[in-house]
């Protein structure tokens, strides 16, 4: 099992994130690097347009990934750190092109956790596949949750935004355009005043290949542009997990489709629609997970 101290547990509980040194074995990273390039492509969802290439739902039923998440080392780590039984949801990849792609501004995981209740626990493990440090960067900034939590985005801002967009679809004379939607999604966390606050508290760590960051879904975070240096692009490997006590939030899942239908663009994944069908259903008991026992940690 990965060694997790009481201090680490307290930091994660308080701040919502933890830097994990030498988290992934070299052979695992090598395998991910070799396979990932053929599976990522240009964004289809307008909200992911800050990346050069990306992909959701990677490595489905992949034996190497399954062996890793089912190892005693990993399961023990997740159990000790989260103090919960967890379920593997998705693996993803995001690629930034040097001095071109800005990635995401400050945000929370609306898409990636858009299927369970706002109060349900979810977390992400993010790992860059190149070294990340000054002056070239290409990593992330993240805000300690005890300073500012993104929970209000799940409980209040997101539902309000989607309600406005949905109501506008019923009005043929509505002047709401895609750019309006993007502003409503981005500016609550990226207006000048809020950005000053978030930048003040932001943390940015150095990463060697094999290091990772685990953070819960209420941690506000953003991409950092890759500057001039030895690498033309930065790809990051991402895995998402949610608590086994999670209940399906049908309205939250349907909301993600509202802007896509209104402005007719494809989303990056249908996971939020596939993972369960009935509102309030225990996700772990859904038909989707009937033959996915490897997802249970």
C-alpha positions as a printed Julia matrix, in Angstrom:
297×3 Matrix{Float64}:
   0.0    0.0     0.0
   1.16   3.57   -0.66
   2.2    5.16    2.6
  -0.26   7.79    3.75
   0.52   9.6     6.99
  -2.01  11.08    9.38
  -0.75  14.48    8.23
  -1.54  13.57    4.62
  -5.03  12.44    5.57
  -5.67  15.65    7.46
  -4.38  17.79    4.58
  -6.66  15.99    2.12
  -9.64  16.27    4.46
  -9.01  19.98    5.0
  -7.74  21.27    1.65
  -9.26  18.66   -0.68
  -6.07  17.76   -2.55
  -2.76  15.96   -2.07
   0.4   15.75   -4.18
   1.46  12.12   -4.66
   5.14  11.62   -5.42
   6.16   8.54   -7.44
   2.53   7.45   -7.54
   2.57   5.6   -10.87
   5.18   2.92  -11.68
   7.39   3.63  -14.7
   6.06   0.68  -16.69
   2.47   1.84  -16.16
   3.26   5.37  -17.36
   5.1    3.97  -20.38
   2.08   1.85  -21.28
  -0.31   4.81  -20.92
   1.91   7.05  -23.04
   2.15   4.5   -25.83
  -1.6    3.9   -26.01
  -3.0    7.33  -25.34
  -1.83   9.12  -28.49
  -4.06   7.1   -30.8
  -7.15   7.64  -28.67
  -7.3   11.41  -28.26
  -8.64  13.81  -30.88
  -9.83  17.38  -31.37
 -12.59  18.57  -29.0
 -16.23  18.31  -30.05
 -17.72  20.04  -27.02
 -17.33  23.82  -27.11
 -16.54  23.81  -23.41
 -13.37  21.74  -24.05
 -12.09  23.95  -26.88
  -9.14  25.17  -24.8
  -7.31  21.9   -25.52
  -5.51  20.67  -28.62
  -6.8   17.11  -28.17
  -8.72  15.2   -25.54
 -10.72  12.05  -24.93
 -13.17  10.73  -22.34
 -13.86   7.04  -21.62
 -10.33   5.81  -22.34
  -9.02   2.33  -21.59
 -12.44   0.71  -21.19
 -11.83  -2.86  -19.91
  -8.08  -2.35  -20.34
  -6.27  -5.13  -18.43
  -3.31  -2.96  -17.42
  -5.51  -0.22  -15.96
  -7.72  -2.81  -14.3
  -4.71  -4.5   -12.7
  -3.55  -1.17  -11.36
  -6.85  -0.04   -9.81
  -7.53  -3.52   -8.45
  -4.09  -3.85   -6.83
  -3.96  -4.02   -3.04
  -1.55  -1.08   -3.18
  -4.04   1.2    -4.9
  -7.21   0.02   -3.17
  -5.58   0.37    0.21
  -4.45   3.88   -0.61
  -7.9    4.99   -1.78
  -9.64   3.47    1.21
  -7.28   5.06    3.72
  -7.25   8.5     2.1
 -10.95   8.89    1.25
 -12.33   6.82    4.16
 -14.94   5.53    1.7
 -15.6    2.68   -0.67
 -14.94   4.06   -4.12
 -15.92   3.17   -7.69
 -13.8    3.8   -10.78
 -15.75   5.92  -13.27
 -13.67   7.05  -16.24
 -10.18   7.63  -17.53
  -9.48  10.67  -19.68
  -6.65  12.53  -21.38
  -6.09  16.21  -22.12
  -3.39  17.65  -24.37
  -2.13  21.23  -24.4
  -0.11  22.53  -27.35
   2.81  24.74  -26.38
   2.02  28.48  -26.2
  -1.35  27.91  -27.92
  -3.83  26.09  -25.69
  -5.05  27.61  -22.45
  -6.97  24.54  -21.3
  -9.75  25.2   -18.79
 -10.08  28.44  -16.82
 -11.02  28.08  -13.15
 -13.75  25.42  -12.98
 -15.16  22.38  -11.16
 -16.05  18.98  -12.66
 -19.52  19.74  -13.99
 -19.15  17.23  -16.84
 -17.14  14.59  -15.04
 -19.44  14.43  -11.99
 -22.66  15.35  -13.76
 -24.5   12.17  -12.82
 -24.63  11.97   -9.03
 -25.97  14.31   -6.37
 -24.11  17.5    -5.53
 -23.47  16.23   -2.0
 -22.0   12.9    -3.12
 -18.23  12.51   -2.95
 -16.11  12.27   -6.08
 -12.41  12.71   -6.77
  -9.87  12.89   -9.56
  -6.3   11.66   -9.96
  -4.43  13.85  -12.45
  -0.95  13.05  -13.75
   1.08  14.96  -16.39
   3.05  12.78  -18.8
   5.94  15.26  -18.99
   7.77  17.02  -16.16
   6.02  20.16  -14.92
   7.99  22.98  -13.32
   9.01  26.63  -13.76
   9.57  28.28  -16.15
   7.79  25.98  -18.63
   4.84  24.89  -16.48
   1.97  23.18  -18.34
   0.43  21.93  -15.11
  -2.46  23.16  -12.98
  -3.37  25.61  -10.24
  -5.8   24.58   -7.52
  -7.46  26.28   -4.6
  -7.45  24.81   -1.08
 -11.04  23.86   -0.34
 -10.86  25.38    3.14
 -10.19  28.75    1.5
 -12.83  28.63   -1.24
 -14.89  25.55   -2.09
 -16.53  25.03   -5.47
 -19.56  23.35   -3.88
 -21.78  26.37   -4.62
 -21.18  25.8    -8.34
 -22.77  22.34   -8.1
 -25.62  23.31   -5.81
 -26.56  26.76   -7.11
 -24.76  28.19  -10.16
 -24.87  25.18  -12.49
 -28.58  24.42  -11.93
 -29.41  28.1   -12.48
 -27.41  28.3   -15.71
 -28.98  25.18  -17.18
 -32.46  26.38  -16.18
 -31.9   29.62  -18.06
 -30.67  27.78  -21.16
 -33.52  25.27  -21.03
 -36.18  27.96  -20.74
 -34.61  29.83  -23.64
 -35.12  26.78  -25.87
 -38.89  27.17  -25.41
 -38.78  30.76  -26.64
 -38.35  31.05  -30.4
 -37.48  34.72  -29.97
 -34.78  34.07  -27.39
 -31.56  35.89  -28.14
 -29.45  33.68  -25.89
 -26.37  32.58  -27.85
 -23.63  30.07  -27.14
 -21.26  32.81  -26.02
 -23.82  33.83  -23.37
 -23.85  30.28  -22.05
 -20.05  30.19  -21.91
 -20.02  33.43  -19.94
 -22.56  32.11  -17.44
 -20.51  28.93  -17.03
 -17.07  30.56  -16.77
 -17.43  34.01  -15.28
 -18.7   33.12  -11.78
 -15.18  31.75  -11.16
 -13.26  33.88  -13.67
 -14.57  37.43  -13.36
 -11.84  39.93  -12.5
 -12.6   40.12   -8.8
 -13.07  36.38   -8.25
  -9.97  35.57  -10.27
  -7.93  37.92   -8.05
  -9.12  36.01   -5.0
  -8.51  32.57   -6.5
  -5.07  33.52   -7.84
  -4.1   34.71   -4.37
  -4.81  31.32   -2.79
  -3.82  29.13   -5.76
  -1.28  26.34   -5.29
   0.96  25.16   -8.14
   3.28  22.18   -7.61
   6.17  20.74   -9.6
   5.66  17.24  -11.04
   8.04  14.59  -12.27
   6.67  11.91  -14.58
   4.96   9.4   -12.3
   3.79  12.01   -9.79
   0.08  12.7    -9.5
  -2.43  14.95   -7.79
  -5.58  13.65   -6.14
  -8.32  16.22   -5.51
 -11.99  16.05   -4.63
 -14.71  17.41   -6.9
 -15.19  20.63   -4.91
 -11.6   21.79   -5.49
 -11.59  24.7    -7.94
  -8.76  24.33  -10.43
  -7.46  25.56  -13.78
  -4.96  24.66  -16.49
  -1.62  26.44  -16.8
  -0.29  27.07  -20.33
   2.79  25.17  -21.5
   5.5   27.72  -22.31
   8.7   27.46  -24.37
  10.89  24.52  -23.42
  11.81  20.97  -24.33
   8.26  19.8   -25.08
   5.85  20.8   -27.83
   2.81  19.53  -25.94
   1.7   18.28  -22.55
  -0.66  15.34  -22.17
  -2.17  14.48  -18.81
  -3.73  11.17  -17.8
  -6.81  11.44  -15.58
  -8.92   8.96  -13.62
 -12.23   9.8   -11.93
 -13.83   8.01   -8.98
 -17.05   8.4    -7.02
 -18.3    7.15   -3.66
 -20.19   3.85   -3.69
 -23.04   5.53   -1.79
 -23.73   7.9    -4.7
 -27.28   8.24   -5.99
 -28.13   9.01   -9.6
 -29.21  12.61  -10.26
 -31.23  12.34  -13.46
 -31.88  16.08  -13.74
 -28.18  16.89  -13.44
 -27.41  14.38  -16.19
 -30.14  15.72  -18.49
 -28.94  19.29  -17.88
 -25.62  18.55  -19.58
 -27.46  17.84  -22.82
 -29.51  21.05  -22.85
 -26.88  23.39  -24.4
 -25.73  20.68  -26.82
 -29.22  20.26  -28.18
 -29.84  24.01  -28.36
 -26.62  24.8   -30.24
 -26.24  21.4   -31.93
 -22.77  20.25  -30.98
 -21.6   16.86  -29.77
 -20.61  16.16  -26.19
 -17.4   14.33  -25.27
 -19.13  11.44  -23.5
 -22.51   9.89  -22.74
 -21.36   8.45  -19.41
 -23.73  10.67  -17.43
 -26.69   9.22  -19.37
 -25.46   5.61  -19.42
 -24.37   5.09  -15.83
 -27.94   4.77  -14.49
 -31.52   5.47  -15.58
 -33.75   6.21  -12.6
 -33.47   9.31  -10.43
 -32.3    8.48   -6.92
 -31.11   5.01   -7.96
 -28.02   3.65   -6.23
 -25.47   3.91   -9.04
 -23.49   0.91   -7.87
 -26.6   -1.25   -8.34
 -27.39   0.0   -11.84
 -27.44  -2.21  -14.93
 -24.37  -0.34  -16.17
 -22.2   -1.83  -13.4
 -23.7   -5.29  -13.52
 -20.66  -6.74  -15.26
 -18.11  -4.14  -14.26
 -16.96  -5.6   -10.97
 -13.42  -4.37  -11.69
 -14.68  -0.79  -11.07
 -15.36  -1.5    -7.4
 -12.39  -0.75   -5.14
